[in-house]
Amino acid sequence: MNGPALQDRPPASASWRIALPHSAAAVPVARALVRTALAELEHGADCDTAELLTAELVANAVEHTSGDTPIELVLELLPTGCQVEVHDPDPAPPGHLTLPDARDPDPWQEHGRGLLLIRALSSSCGHRPTETGKAVWFRLPVVPPQRHPA
């Protein structure tokens, strides 16, 4: 067999939970946490995609919720991939996350593509109510290691 099999990955998971400020400063902090976690553990999920989708979730939580209650980032690394959740204080579900919007995003607008990206690039996504608001999440699978010709 060429390279390690996906079944050879350790069965244990690792997770992080961190409170982030309810401001735009939360976005680069969240990206850095995801990048560091995936790199240091040599996890097989696509780091660039994980960072991009995490940034979208965090930016949406900051932009679409009011107040200064911190938002929370939860990252769970599993043998099959990773799951990222962002918890915010607003119980309203995110618009068009699990069902596509019938309208195409306006190509002239800067906003309106984040949930589309999450739906398109994740293996699954969704939201659930929490005691203090909601959690919006996505999952990415482990990417098999690339074989290089000898």
Solvent accessible surface area in square Angstrom, and as a share of the most:
residue,aa,sasa,rsa
1,M,196,0.87
2,N,103,0.53
3,G,45,0.44
4,P,94,0.59
5,A,18,0.14
6,L,75,0.37
7,Q,157,0.70
8,D,101,0.52
9,R,62,0.23
10,P,97,0.61
11,P,123,0.77
12,A,78,0.61
13,S,61,0.39
14,A,36,0.28
15,S,73,0.47
16,W,84,0.30
17,R,150,0.55
18,I,65,0.33
19,A,70,0.54
20,L,3,0.01
21,P,67,0.42
22,H,33,0.15
23,S,44,0.29
24,A,78,0.61
25,A,60,0.46
26,A,0,0.00
27,V,32,0.18
28,P,82,0.51
29,V,70,0.40
30,A,0,0.00
31,R,81,0.30
32,A,36,0.28
33,L,37,0.18
34,V,0,0.00
35,R,108,0.39
36,T,64,0.37
37,A,4,0.03
38,L,4,0.02
39,A,64,0.49
40,E,134,0.60
41,L,94,0.47
42,E,147,0.66
43,H,32,0.14
44,G,15,0.14
45,A,8,0.06
46,D,61,0.31
47,C,35,0.21
48,D,110,0.57
49,T,23,0.13
50,A,0,0.00
51,E,11,0.05
52,L,60,0.30
53,L,0,0.00
54,T,0,0.00
55,A,11,0.08
56,E,40,0.18
57,L,6,0.03
58,V,0,0.00
59,A,39,0.30
60,N,37,0.19
61,A,6,0.04
62,V,28,0.16
63,E,100,0.45
64,H,123,0.55
65,T,12,0.07
66,S,100,0.64
67,G,56,0.54
68,D,126,0.65
69,T,69,0.40
70,P,77,0.48
71,I,0,0.00
72,E,47,0.21
73,L,0,0.00
74,V,18,0.10
75,L,0,0.00
76,E,60,0.27
77,L,5,0.02
78,L,55,0.27
79,P,41,0.26
80,T,110,0.64
81,G,4,0.04
82,C,3,0.02
83,Q,27,0.12
84,V,0,0.00
85,E,13,0.06
86,V,2,0.01
87,H,25,0.11
88,D,9,0.05
89,P,39,0.25
90,D,43,0.22
91,P,102,0.64
92,A,53,0.41
93,P,85,0.54
94,P,27,0.17
95,G,45,0.43
96,H,91,0.40
97,L,2,0.01
98,T,72,0.42
99,L,134,0.67
100,P,93,0.59
101,D,44,0.23
102,A,110,0.85
103,R,175,0.64
104,D,129,0.67
105,P,48,0.30
106,D,66,0.34
107,P,106,0.67
108,W,222,0.78
109,Q,102,0.45
110,E,159,0.71
111,H,129,0.57
112,G,61,0.59
113,R,76,0.28
114,G,12,0.12
115,L,33,0.16
116,L,74,0.37
117,L,56,0.28
118,I,0,0.00
119,R,54,0.20
120,A,73,0.56
121,L,81,0.40
122,S,16,0.10
123,S,72,0.47
124,S,41,0.27
125,C,24,0.14
126,G,5,0.05
127,H,70,0.31
128,R,99,0.36
129,P,112,0.71
130,T,34,0.20
131,E,182,0.82
132,T,110,0.64
133,G,5,0.05
134,K,14,0.06
135,A,0,0.00
136,V,12,0.07
137,W,39,0.14
138,F,0,0.00
139,R,101,0.37
140,L,7,0.04
141,P,69,0.44
142,V,11,0.06
143,V,66,0.38
144,P,75,0.47
145,P,64,0.40
146,Q,131,0.58
147,R,172,0.63
148,H,156,0.69
149,P,131,0.83
150,A,154,1.20
